[in-house]
């Protein structure tokens, strides 16, 4: 691993925050850029070094950094509930009604649930994903069009144009998020839109410290604050249309008692109302 310049601003000057062990007992340093305050894993492991963390177990066995059978109907239902709620909060459906042509690409499409949802809504819908098993599930089980490729190496002649490109909980995993956002811009039609959701480095992250629920290394390489993300996108030529914050850190639990459920409901609503959630979703427009 080697120390790399901050992906957002290019600075090589960082403040050390934490050293954290992965479930493979490898230690990674989490630092904050002194120039733009972007929190990141740095020195950064290579793509090959991170790839071993994305075996099929990541999608099928519940851990603090994976899923409890990502391919199950229960997980699909929950994922769809969250992104439909995000779409509603971002006023996506109102904008959607204004479109005559509807073509969309989901980057980091995983099992293809959003691709399938948009196809159901009569969009010309595509996904792109690098992990073998999710692509296989998307194509063979859900019958969706999903490219098994690295987006930065895909369609380099930039012939494909879209009205909508999405990054659902994907940007934090990318080695080159700024370059990805720049390439997305080139694939959007004029006034096309981007939706990004990601974990948010804000009040709750600082409060929880090294125990913050999204501090999963090395799968998560970048931890954006709302200001970090908005500034980066505006630098690249995007206009912010809508943004929301949600998530109290209290995760859904099977067989949770009434008190826990009531506490979670209250806290989730509180952080959303006060704009202090540890997740953010943002809709941007190409200008």
PAZAPA-4460 file (N, C-alpha, C; in steps of 0.05 Angstrom, whole numbers, plus 32768, in hexadecimal, padded with zeros to 4 digits):
% residues 287
    n_x    n_y    n_z   ca_x   ca_y   ca_z    c_x    c_y    c_z   seq   type   mol
   8011   7FE8   8000   8000   8000   8000   8012   8019   8000     1      X     A
   8008   802E   7FF3   8017   8047   7FF3   8005   805E   7FF8     2      X     A
   8011   8073   8003   8002   808C   8008   7FFD   8099   7FED     3      X     A
   7FE4   80A1   7FE8   7FDD   80AE   7FCF   7FD2   80C9   7FD4     4      X     A
   7FD2   80DC   7FC1   7FC6   80F6   7FC5   7FA8   80F3   7FC9     5      X     A
   7F9D   8106   7FD8   7F80   8107   7FDC   7F72   8107   7FC1     6      X     A
   7F5E   80F6   7FBE   7F51   80F4   7FA4   7F41   810D   7F9D     7      X     A
   7F38   811B   7FB1   7F27   8133   7FAC   7F38   814C   7FA5     8      X     A
   7F4D   8151   7FB5   7F5C   816A   7FB1   7F79   8167   7FAA     9      X     A
   7F84   814E   7FAB   7F9F   814A   7FA3   7FB4   814E   7FB9    10      X     A
   7FAC   8156   7FD1   7FBF   815B   7FE6   7FCC   8141   7FF0    11      X     A
   7FE4   8144   7FFA   7FF3   812D   8006   7FF6   8130   8024    12      X     A
   7FE6   8142   8030   7FE9   8149   804C   7FD0   813F   805B    13      X     A
   7FD4   812D   806F   7FBD   8120   807C   7FC1   8120   809A    14      X     A
   7FAB   8120   80A8   7FAA   811B   80C5   7FA2   80FE   80CA    15      X     A
   7FB0   80F0   80DB   7FA9   80D5   80E2   7F91   80D4   80F4    16      X     A
   7F7D   80C3   80EE   7F66   80C0   8100   7F66   80A5   810E    17      X     A
   7F67   808F   80FF   7F65   8074   810B   7F76   8060   80FC    18      X     A
   7F7C   804B   810A   7F87   8033   80FD   7F73   801D   8104    19      X     A
   7F68   8010   80F0   7F53   7FFC   80F4   7F59   7FE2   80E6    20      X     A
   7F52   7FCC   80F3   7F57   7FB1   80E8   7F3F   7FA8   80D7    21      X     A
   7F45   7F9B   80C1   7F30   7F8E   80B1   7F2A   7F73   80BD    22      X     A
   7F16   7F65   80B2   7F10   7F4B   80BD   7F25   7F36   80B4    23      X     A
   7F38   7F3E   80A3   7F4E   7F2D   809C   7F67   7F34   80AC    24      X     A
   7F63   7F44   80C1   7F78   7F4D   80D3   7F8E   7F5D   80C5    25      X     A
   7F86   7F6C   80B1   7F99   7F7F   80A4   7F91   7F9B   80AF    26      X     A
   7FA5   7FAB   80B5   7FA0   7FC6   80C0   7FA2   7FDB   80AA    27      X     A
   7F8F   7FEE   80AC   7F8E   8004   8098   7F8B   801E   80A8    28      X     A
   7F98   8033   809D   7F98   804D   80A9   7F82   805E   809D    29      X     A
   7F73   806B   80AE   7F5E   807E   80A6   7F67   809A   80AD    30      X     A
   7F68   80AB   8098   7F73   80C6   809C   7F60   80DB   8091    31      X     A
   7F65   80F4   8098   7F55   810A   808E   7F68   811E   807F    32      X     A
   7F60   8125   8067   7F6F   8138   8057   7F6F   8153   8065    33      X     A
   7F87   815F   8069   7F89   8179   8076   7F7F   8190   8065    34      X     A
   7F7D   818B   804B   7F74   81A0   8038   7F56   81A1   8035    35      X     A
   7F4A   8189   802E   7F2D   8189   8029   7F1D   817A   803D    36      X     A
   7F2A   816D   8051   7F1D   815E   8067   7F10   8144   805E    37      X     A
   7F16   813A   8046   7F0B   8120   803E   7F18   8109   804F    38      X     A
   7F08   80F9   805C   7F12   80E2   806B   7F15   80CA   8059    39      X     A
   7F2B   80BC   805B   7F31   80A7   8048   7F44   8092   8053    40      X     A
   7F45   807B   8047   7F59   8067   804D   7F72   806E   803D    41      X     A
   7F88   8073   804C   7FA0   807C   803E   7FB8   8077   8052    42      X     A
   7FCD   8068   804A   7FD2   805C   8030   7FBB   804B   8026    43      X     A
   7FB8   804B   800C   7FA1   803D   8000   7FA9   8022   7FF4    44      X     A
   7F9A   800D   7FFB   7F9F   7FF3   7FEF   7F98   7FF3   7FD2    45      X     A
   7FA5   7FE3   7FC2   7FA0   7FE2   7FA5   7F85   7FD3   7FA0    46      X     A
   7F7C   7FD5   7F88   7F63   7FC7   7F80   7F66   7FA9   7F86    47      X     A
   7F7D   7F9E   7F80   7F82   7F81   7F84   7F82   7F7A   7FA2    48      X     A
   7F8C   7F8C   7FB2   7F8D   7F87   7FCF   7F71   7F88   7FDB    49      X     A
   7F60   7F99   7FD0   7F45   7F9B   7FDA   7F33   7F85   7FD0    50      X     A
   7F39   7F7B   7FB8   7F27   7F68   7FAA   7F22   7F4F   7FBB    51      X     A
   7F35   7F47   7FCB   7F32   7F2E   7FDC   7F1C   7F32   7FF1    52      X     A
   7F14   7F4A   7FF6   7EFF   7F4F   800A   7EE3   7F4D   7FFD    53      X     A
   7EE2   7F4B   7FE3   7EC8   7F49   7FD5   7EC3   7F2D   7FCA    54      X     A
   7EC9   7F19   7FDA   7EC1   7EFE   7FD3   7EA3   7EFB   7FD5    55      X     A
   7E98   7EE5   7FCD   7E7B   7EE2   7FCF   7E70   7EE3   7FEC    56      X     A
   7E82   7EDD   7FFF   7E7A   7EDF   801B   7E71   7EFB   8023    57      X     A
   7E7C   7F0F   8015   7E75   7F2B   801B   7E57   7F2F   8016    58      X     A
   7E4C   7F20   8003   7E30   7F24   7FFC   7E1D   7F0F   8009    59      X     A
   7E29   7EFA   8015   7E17   7EE5   801F   7E19   7EDF   803D    60      X     A
   7E2E   7EEA   804A   7E31   7EE5   8067   7E31   7EFF   8076    61      X     A
   7E20   7F01   808A   7E1E   7F1A   8098   7E36   7F1F   80A9    62      X     A
   7E42   7F37   80A5   7E58   7F41   80B6   7E54   7F5E   80BA    63      X     A
   7E66   7F6C   80C8   7E63   7F89   80CB   7E69   7F98   80B2    64      X     A
   7E73   7F8A   809D   7E7A   7F97   8084   7E6E   7F89   806C    65      X     A
   7E5B   7F77   8070   7E4F   7F69   805A   7E31   7F67   805D    66      X     A
   7E25   7F55   804F   7E08   7F52   804E   7DFF   7F37   8059    67      X     A
   7DE6   7F35   8061   7DDA   7F1C   8069   7DCB   7F11   8052    68      X     A
   7DD9   7F03   8040   7DCE   7EF8   8027   7DC1   7F0E   8016    69      X     A
   7DD3   7F1C   8008   7DCA   7F33   7FF7   7DB6   7F2A   7FE2    70      X     A
   7DB6   7F11   7FDB   7DA4   7F07   7FC6   7D89   7EFF   7FD0    71      X     A
   7D83   7F01   7FEA   7D6A   7EF9   7FF5   7D54   7F0D   7FEF    72      X     A
   7D3B   7F04   7FEF   7D24   7F16   7FEA   7D21   7F2B   8000    73      X     A
   7D29   7F24   8018   7D27   7F37   802F   7D3A   7F4E   802B    74      X     A
   7D53   7F48   8023   7D67   7F5E   801F   7D5F   7F6E   8007    75      X     A
   7D55   7F62   7FF2   7D4D   7F71   7FDA   7D36   7F84   7FE1    76      X     A
   7D23   7F7B   7FF1   7D0D   7F8C   7FF9   7D17   7FA4   8009    77      X     A
   7D2A   7FA0   801B   7D34   7FB6   802B   7D44   7FCA   801A    78      X     A
   7D55   7FBF   8008   7D64   7FD1   7FF7   7D51   7FE2   7FE5    79      X     A
   7D3D   7FD5   7FDA   7D29   7FE4   7FCA   7D1A   7FF9   7FDA    80      X     A
   7D14   7FF2   7FF3   7D06   8005   8004   7D17   801E   8008    81      X     A
   7D31   801A   800D   7D42   8031   8012   7D46   8042   7FFA    82      X     A
   7D4C   8036   7FE2   7D51   8047   7FCB   7D37   8054   7FC1    83      X     A
   7D20   8048   7FC5   7D07   8055   7FBE   7D01   806D   7FD0    84      X     A
   7D08   806A   7FEA   7D05   8080   7FFD   7D18   8097   7FF5    85      X     A
   7D31   8090   7FEE   7D44   80A4   7FE5   7D3A   80B3   7FCC    86      X     A
   7D2F   80A4   7FB9   7D25   80B0   7FA0   7D0E   80C3   7FA6    87      X     A
   7CFD   80BB   7FB8   7CE7   80CD   7FC0   7CF1   80E6   7FCD    88      X     A
   7D03   80E3   7FE1   7D0E   80FA   7FEF   7D1D   810D   7FDD    89      X     A
   7D29   8102   7FC7   7D38   8113   7FB5   7D27   811F   7F9F    90      X     A
   7D0D   811A   7FA0   7CFA   8124   7F8C   7D00   8119   7F70    91      X     A
   7D0A   8101   7F70   7D11   80F4   7F56   7CF8   80EF   7F45    92      X     A
   7CE3   80E6   7F51   7CCC   80DE   7F42   7CBF   80F5   7F33    93      X     A
   7CC0   810D   7F3F   7CB6   8125   7F31   7CC6   812B   7F18    94      X     A
   7CE1   8129   7F1B   7CF3   812E   7F04   7CEF   8118   7EEF    95      X     A
   7CEB   8100   7EF7   7CE8   80E9   7EE5   7CD1   80EE   7ED2    96      X     A
   7CBC   80FA   7EDB   7CA4   80FE   7ECB   7CA9   8112   7EB4    97      X     A
   7CBE   8122   7EB6   7CC4   8136   7EA1   7CD4   812A   7E8A    98      X     A
   7CDD   8111   7E8D   7CEF   8105   7E79   7CE0   80F6   7E63    99      X     A
   7CEA   80F9   7E4A   7CDF   80EA   7E34   7CF0   80D2   7E2E   100      X     A
   7D0A   80D5   7E31   7D1D   80BE   7E2E   7D27   80B7   7E49   101      X     A
   7D28   809D   7E50   7D30   8094   7E6A   7D44   807D   7E68   102      X     A
   7D5D   8085   7E6B   7D73   8071   7E6A   7D85   8075   7E82   103      X     A
   7D8A   8060   7E91   7D99   8062   7EAA   7DAF   804D   7EAD   104      X     A
   7DC3   8054   7EBC   7DD9   8042   7EC2   7DDE   8043   7EE0   105      X     A
   7DE0   802B   7EED   7DE6   8029   7F09   7E02   801F   7F0C   106      X     A
   7E14   802F   7F18   7E30   8027   7F1B   7E34   801A   7F36   107      X     A
   7E40   8002   7F36   7E42   7FF2   7F4F   7E27   7FE6   7F55   108      X     A
   7E1B   7FDA   7F40   7DFF   7FD1   7F41   7DFA   7FB8   7F52   109      X     A
   7E10   7FAB   7F5C   7E0D   7F94   7F6D   7DFA   7F7F   7F61   110      X     A
   7DE5   7F77   7F6F   7DD3   7F62   7F65   7DC0   7F6C   7F50   111      X     A
   7DC0   7F86   7F4A   7DAF   7F90   7F35   7D93   7F98   7F3D   112      X     A
   7D8E   7F9C   7F56   7D73   7FA3   7F5F   7D69   7FBE   7F55   113      X     A
   7D7B   7FD2   7F55   7D73   7FEC   7F4A   7D6F   7FEB   7F2C   114      X     A
   7D80   7FDC   7F1E   7D7E   7FD8   7F01   7D62   7FCC   7EFB   115      X     A
   7D5B   7FB8   7F0A   7D41   7FAA   7F06   7D2A   7FBD   7F0C   116      X     A
   7D2C   7FCD   7F21   7D17   7FDF   7F29   7D13   7FF4   7F13   117      X     A
   7D28   7FFF   7F08   7D25   8013   7EF3   7D1A   8007   7ED9   118      X     A
   7D22   7FEF   7ED4   7D17   7FE1   7EBC   7CF8   7FDD   7EC0   119      X     A
   7CF0   7FD6   7ED8   7CD4   7FD3   7EDE   7CC5   7FEE   7ED9   120      X     A
   7CD3   8004   7EDE   7CC7   801E   7EDA   7CCA   8028   7EBE   121      X     A
   7CD1   8016   7EAC   7CD3   801C   7E8F   7CEA   802D   7E87   122      X     A
   7D00   802C   7E97   7D18   8039   7E8F   7D29   8025   7E7F   123      X     A
   7D39   802F   7E6D   7D4E   801F   7E5F   7D64   801D   7E74   124      X     A
   7D66   8007   7E82   7D75   8005   7E9B   7D8D   7FF2   7E98   125      X     A
   7DA5   7FFC   7EA2   7DBE   7FED   7EA1   7DCC   7FEF   7EBB   126      X     A
   7DDE   7FDB   7EC0   7DEF   7FDC   7ED8   7E0B   7FD6   7ED0   127      X     A
   7E1E   7FDD   7EE2   7E3A   7FD5   7EDE   7E46   7FCE   7EF9   128      X     A
   7E54   7FB7   7EFB   7E5D   7FAC   7F14   7E75   7F9B   7F0E   129      X     A
   7E88   7F9A   7F22   7EA1   7F8B   7F1D   7EA1   7F70   7F2B   130      X     A
   7E8F   7F6B   7F3E   7E90   7F52   7F4D   7E81   7F3C   7F3E   131      X     A
   7E8D   7F24   7F3D   7E82   7F0E   7F2D   7E66   7F05   7F34   132      X     A
   7E62   7EFE   7F4D   7E49   7EF2   7F55   7E31   7F05   7F52   133      X     A
   7E33   7F1E   7F5B   7E1D   7F30   7F57   7E16   7F34   7F3A   134      X     A
   7E2A   7F35   7F28   7E24   7F38   7F0C   7E15   7F1F   7F01   135      X     A
   7E1F   7F08   7F0A   7E12   7EEF   7F02   7DF5   7EEF   7F0B   136      X     A
   7DF0   7EF7   7F24   7DD4   7EF8   7F2E   7DC3   7F0C   7F1E   137      X     A
   7DCF   7F23   7F19   7DC0   7F38   7F0A   7DB8   7F2E   7EEE   138      X     A
   7DCA   7F21   7EE1   7DC6   7F18   7EC5   7DB5   7EFF   7EC3   139      X     A
   7DBC   7EEB   7ED3   7DAF   7ED1   7ED1   7D95   7ECF   7EE0   140      X     A
   7D93   7EDB   7EF7   7D7B   7ED9   7F08   7D68   7EF0   7F02   141      X     A
   7D72   7F08   7F02   7D60   7F1F   7EFE   7D5D   7F27   7EE0   142      X     A
   7D6E   7F1B   7ECF   7D6C   7F20   7EB2   7D70   7F3D   7EAB   143      X     A
   7D84   7F4A   7EB9   7D8A   7F66   7EB4   7DA3   7F68   7EA3   144      X     A
   7DA6   7F80   7E97   7DBE   7F85   7E87   7DD3   7F93   7E9A   145      X     A
   7DE7   7F84   7EA1   7DFB   7F8E   7EB4   7E17   7F88   7EA8   146      X     A
   7E27   7F9C   7EA5   7E42   7F98   7E9A   7E55   7F91   7EB1   147      X     A
   7E65   7F7C   7EAD   7E79   7F75   7EC1   7E93   7F83   7EB9   148      X     A
   7E96   7F9C   7EC1   7EAD   7FAC   7EB9   7EB2   7FC2   7ECE   149      X     A
   7ECA   7FCD   7ECC   7ED2   7FE5   7EDB   7EC7   7FFD   7ECC   150      X     A
   7EB7   800D   7ED9   7EAA   8024   7ECB   7EBE   8036   7EBE   151      X     A
   7ED5   803A   7ECB   7EE9   804C   7EC0   7EF6   8041   7EA6   152      X     A
   7EF4   8028   7EA2   7EFE   801B   7E89   7EE8   8014   7E75   153      X     A
   7ED0   8019   7E7D   7EB9   8012   7E6D   7EB1   8028   7E59   154      X     A
   7EAB   8020   7E40   7EA1   8034   7E2D   7EB2   804D   7E2C   155      X     A
   7ECC   8048   7E27   7EDF   805F   7E29   7EDB   8073   7E12   156      X     A
   7ECC   806C   7DFD   7EC6   807F   7DE8   7EAE   8090   7DF0   157      X     A
   7EA1   8089   7E06   7E8C   8099   7E12   7E75   809E   7DFE   158      X     A
   7E6C   8088   7DF2   7E56   808A   7DDF   7E3B   8088   7DEE   159      X     A
   7E3A   8079   7E04   7E21   8075   7E12   7E1B   808E   7E23   160      X     A
   7E02   8098   7E21   7DF9   80AF   7E30   7DE0   80A7   7E3F   161      X     A
   7DDD   80B3   7E57   7DC7   80AB   7E69   7DBA   80C4   7E74   162      X     A
   7DA0   80C1   7E7B   7D92   80D6   7E89   7D98   80D5   7EA7   163      X     A
   7D9E   80BD   7EB1   7DA3   80B9   7ECD   7DB9   80A5   7ED1   164      X     A
   7DCC   80AB   7EE3   7DE0   8099   7EEC   7DE0   8099   7F0A   165      X     A
   7DE2   8081   7F16   7DE0   807F   7F33   7DF8   8071   7F3F   166      X     A
   7DFE   8079   7F58   7E13   806D   7F68   7E07   8068   7F84   167      X     A
   7DFA   8051   7F87   7DED   804B   7FA1   7E02   803D   7FB3   168      X     A
   7E0B   804B   7FC8   7E1E   8040   7FDB   7E36   8033   7FCD   169      X     A
   7E40   8041   7FB9   7E57   8037   7FA9   7E6F   8049   7FAA   170      X     A
   7E6C   8063   7FAB   7E82   8075   7FA8   7E97   8071   7FBE   171      X     A
   7E8F   8069   7FD6   7EA2   8065   7FEC   7EB4   804D   7FE7   172      X     A
   7EAC   803B   7FD4   7EBC   8024   7FCE   7ED1   8029   7FB8   173      X     A
   7ECF   803F   7FAA   7EDE   8043   7F91   7EFB   804D   7F97   174      X     A
   7F0E   8044   7F88   7F29   804E   7F8A   7F2C   8069   7F7D   175      X     A
   7F1B   806F   7F6A   7F1D   8089   7F5B   7F02   8096   7F59   176      X     A
   7EF7   809F   7F70   7EDC   80AB   7F6F   7EDA   80C5   7F5E   177      X     A
   7EEE   80D7   7F60   7EED   80F0   7F51   7EEE   80EA   7F33   178      X     A
   7EFF   80D7   7F2B   7F00   80D0   7F0E   7EE6   80C3   7F05   179      X     A
   7EDA   80B4   7F17   7EC0   80A7   7F10   7EAB   80BC   7F0C   180      X     A
   7EA9   80D0   7F1D   7E95   80E5   7F1A   7E9A   80F6   7F01   181      X     A
   7EB4   80FA   7EFA   7EBA   8108   7EE1   7EB1   80F8   7EC9   182      X     A
   7EB5   80DE   7EC9   7EAD   80CD   7EB3   7E8E   80CB   7EB1   183      X     A
   7E81   80CA   7EC8   7E64   80CA   7EC8   7E59   80E3   7EBA   184      X     A
   7E66   80FA   7EBF   7E5D   8113   7EB3   7E5D   8111   7E94   185      X     A
   7E72   8103   7E89   7E74   8100   7E6C   7E5F   80EE   7E61   186      X     A
   7E54   80DD   7E71   7E40   80C9   7E68   7E23   80D3   7E6C   187      X     A
   7E20   80EB   7E77   7E05   80F6   7E7C   7DFC   8106   7E64   188      X     A
   7DE2   8104   7E5E   7DD6   8117   7E4B   7DD5   8133   7E58   189      X     A
   7DD3   8148   7E48   7DD0   8163   7E53   7DB8   8163   7E67   190      X     A
   7DBD   816E   7E7F   7DA9   816F   7E94   7DA3   8153   7EA0   191      X     A
   7DB4   8140   7E99   7DB1   8125   7EA6   7DB9   8127   7EC3   192      X     A
   7DB0   8113   7ED2   7DB4   8114   7EEF   7DC3   80FC   7EFA   193      X     A
   7DD0   8101   7F11   7DDE   80EC   7F20   7DD2   80EB   7F3C   194      X     A
   7DCF   80D3   7F46   7DC7   80CF   7F62   7DDE   80BF   7F70   195      X     A
   7DE7   80CA   7F86   7DFC   80BD   7F95   7DF2   80BA   7FB2   196      X     A
   7DF5   80A1   7FBC   7DF1   809D   7FD9   7E0B   8092   7FE5   197      X     A
   7E11   809A   7FFD   7E2A   8090   8009   7E28   8095   8027   198      X     A
   7E3A   8087   8036   7E3C   808D   8053   7E47   80A9   8056   199      X     A
   7E3F   80B6   806B   7E47   80D2   8070   7E59   80D5   8088   200      X     A
   7E70   80E1   8084   7E81   80E7   809B   7E79   8102   80A7   201      X     A
   7E69   8100   80BC   7E5F   8118   80C9   7E5D   8114   80E7   202      X     A
   7E49   8120   80F3   7E46   811F   8110   7E47   8103   811C   203      X     A
   7E37   80F1   8111   7E35   80D6   811C   7E4F   80C6   8118   204      X     A
   7E5C   80CB   8101   7E75   80BD   80FD   7E8A   80C6   8111   205      X     A
   7E8C   80E0   8116   7E9F   80EB   8129   7E98   80E2   8145   206      X     A
   7E7E   80E0   814B   7E75   80D8   8166   7E7D   80BA   816B   207      X     A
   7E79   80A9   8157   7E7F   808D   815B   7E9C   8086   8158   208      X     A
   7EAB   8098   814B   7EC8   8093   8147   7ECE   8079   8138   209      X     A
   7EE1   806A   8143   7EEA   8052   8135   7ED4   803D   8134   210      X     A
   7EBF   8040   8145   7EA9   802D   8145   7E92   8034   8133   211      X     A
   7E95   8049   8123   7E80   8051   8110   7E7A   803A   80FD   212      X     A
   7E60   8036   80F8   7E57   801E   80EA   7E62   801C   80CD   213      X     A
   7E69   8032   80C1   7E72   8031   80A5   7E90   8032   80A2   214      X     A
   7E9E   8031   80B8   7EBB   8032   80B6   7EC6   8016   80B0   215      X     A
   7EBE   800C   8099   7EC6   7FF1   8090   7EDE   7FF2   807E   216      X     A
   7EF4   7FE8   8087   7F0D   7FE9   8077   7F14   7FCD   806E   217      X     A
   7F1F   7FCB   8056   7F24   7FE0   8042   7F0E   7FE3   802D   218      X     A
   7EF7   7FD6   8032   7EE1   7FD8   801E   7ED9   7FF5   8019   219      X     A
   7ED7   8005   802E   7ED0   8021   802C   7EEA   8031   802C   220      X     A
   7EF0   803F   8016   7F09   804D   8013   7F06   806B   8019   221      X     A
   7EEE   8076   8014   7EEA   8093   8017   7ED1   8097   8028   222      X     A
   7ED2   80AB   8039   7EBC   80B2   804B   7EB7   80D0   8048   223      X     A
   7EA3   80D7   8037   7E9D   80F2   8031   7E8B   80FF   8046   224      X     A
   7E91   8118   804D   7E7D   8129   805A   7E6A   8134   8044   225      X     A
   7E54   813F   804C   7E42   814B   8038   7E51   8161   8029   226      X     A
   7E60   8171   8038   7E6F   8187   802B   7E84   817D   8018   227      X     A
   7E92   8168   801F   7EA6   815B   800E   7E9A   8154   7FF3   228      X     A
   7E83   8145   7FF5   7E77   813A   7FDD   7E6B   8150   7FCB   229      X     A
   7E5D   8163   7FD7   7E52   8179   7FC8   7E67   818A   7FBA   230      X     A
   7E7D   8190   7FC8   7E93   81A0   7FBD   7EA0   8192   7FA5   231      X     A
   7EA4   8178   7FA8   7EB1   8168   7F93   7E9F   8168   7F7A   232      X     A
   7E85   8163   7F7E   7E73   8162   7F67   7E70   817D   7F59   233      X     A
   7E6F   8192   7F69   7E6C   81AD   7F5D   7E86   81B4   7F4D   234      X     A
   7E9D   81AC   7F58   7EB6   81B1   7F4A   7EB6   81A3   7F2E   235      X     A
   7EA9   818D   7F2C   7EA8   817D   7F13   7E92   8187   7F00   236      X     A
   7E82   819A   7F08   7E6E   81A5   7EF6   7E52   819E   7EFC   237      X     A
   7E4D   8190   7F12   7E32   8188   7F19   7E24   819E   7F29   238      X     A
   7E09   819E   7F27   7DF8   81B0   7F37   7DE8   819F   7F4A   239      X     A
   7DE9   81A6   7F64   7DDA   8197   7F78   7DBC   819E   7F75   240      X     A
   7DAC   8189   7F71   7D8F   818C   7F6F   7D81   8187   7F89   241      X     A
   7D89   8172   7F97   7D7D   816B   7FB1   7D90   815A   7FC0   242      X     A
   7D8F   815C   7FDB   7DA0   814B   7FEC   7D92   8145   8006   243      X     A
   7D97   812D   8010   7D8A   8125   8029   7D9E   8116   803A   244      X     A
   7D98   8114   8054   7DA8   8106   8067   7D96   80F3   8077   245      X     A
   7D9F   80DC   807D   7D8F   80C9   808C   7DA0   80B4   8099   246      X     A
   7D95   80A4   80AB   7DA3   808F   80B9   7DAF   8096   80D4   247      X     A
   7DA4   808A   80E9   7DAD   8091   8104   7DC3   807E   810E   248      X     A
   7DC9   806A   80FF   7DDD   8056   8108   7DD1   803F   8117   249      X     A
   7DB7   8040   811D   7DA9   8029   8129   7D9F   8018   8112   250      X     A
   7DAC   8001   810F   7DA5   7FF0   80F9   7D8D   7FDE   8100   251      X     A
   7D7E   7FD5   80EB   7D68   7FC3   80EF   7D71   7FA9   80FA   252      X     A
   7D63   7F9E   810E   7D6B   7F85   811A   7D53   7F72   811A   253      X     A
   7D59   7F59   8113   7D44   7F45   8114   7D3C   7F40   8132   254      X     A
   7D23   7F3E   8136   7D18   7F38   8151   7D1F   7F4F   8165   255      X     A
   7D22   7F67   815B   7D27   7F7E   816D   7D0F   7F83   817E   256      X     A
   7D13   7F8B   8197   7CFC   7F91   81A8   7CEF   7FAC   81A2   257      X     A
   7CD8   7FB1   81AE   7CC9   7FC9   81A8   7CD8   7FE2   81AF   258      X     A
   7CE7   7FE2   81C5   7CF6   7FFA   81CD   7D0B   8001   81B8   259      X     A
   7D19   7FEC   81AF   7D2E   7FF1   819B   7D21   7FFC   8181   260      X     A
   7D0B   7FF1   8178   7CFE   7FFA   8160   7CF5   8017   8163   261      X     A
   7CEA   801D   817A   7CE0   8038   817E   7CF7   804C   817F   262      X     A
   7D0E   8044   818C   7D25   8055   818D   7D31   805A   8172   263      X     A
   7D32   8045   8162   7D3D   8047   8147   7D2B   805A   8136   264      X     A
   7D11   8057   8138   7CFF   8068   8129   7D03   8085   8130   265      X     A
   7D05   808A   814A   7D08   80A6   8154   7D23   80B1   814A   266      X     A
   7D39   80A2   814D   7D53   80AC   8146   7D56   80B0   8128   267      X     A
   7D4B   809D   8118   7D4C   80A0   80FB   7D3E   80B9   80F2   268      X     A
   7D27   80BF   80FE   7D18   80D7   80F6   7D26   80F0   8100   269      X     A
   7D33   80EE   8117   7D41   8106   8122   7D58   810E   8111   270      X     A
   7D69   80FB   8109   7D81   8102   80F9   7D79   810B   80DD   271      X     A
   7D63   8100   80D3   7D5A   8109   80B9   7D50   8126   80BA   272      X     A
   7D41   812C   80D0   7D36   8147   80D3   7D4C   815B   80D8   273      X     A
   7D61   8153   80E7   7D77   8166   80EE   7D8D   8165   80D9   274      X     A
   7D8A   8154   80C5   7D9F   8151   80B0   7DBA   8148   80BB   275      X     A
   7DB9   8135   80CD   7DD1   812B   80DA   7DD5   810D   80D6   276      X     A
   7DC7   8100   80C3   7DC9   80E4   80BF   7DE5   80DC   80B5   277      X     A
   7DEC   80C2   80B8   7E06   80B9   80AF   7E06   80AD   8094   278      X     A
   7DF0   80B2   8085   7DEE   80AC   8068   7DE5   80C6   805A   279      X     A
   7DEE   80CA   8042   7DE4   80E0   8031   7DDC   80D5   8016   280      X     A
   7DC9   80E3   800A   7DC2   80DE   7FEE   7DBF   80F9   7FE1   281      X     A
   7DC9   80FB   7FC9   7DCA   8115   7FBB   7DC3   8111   7F9E   282      X     A
   7DB3   8123   7F93   7DAD   8122   7F76   7DB9   813B   7F69   283      X     A
   7DC7   8136   7F54   7DD6   814B   7F46   7DCE   814C   7F28   284      X     A
   7DD3   8163   7F1C   7DCC   8166   7F00   7DE5   816F   7EF1   285      X     A
   7DE8   8165   7ED9   7DFE   816E   7EC7   7DF6   8189   7EBC   286      X     A
   7E08   819C   7EBE   7E03   81B7   7EB4   7E19   81BF   7EA0   287      X     A
***
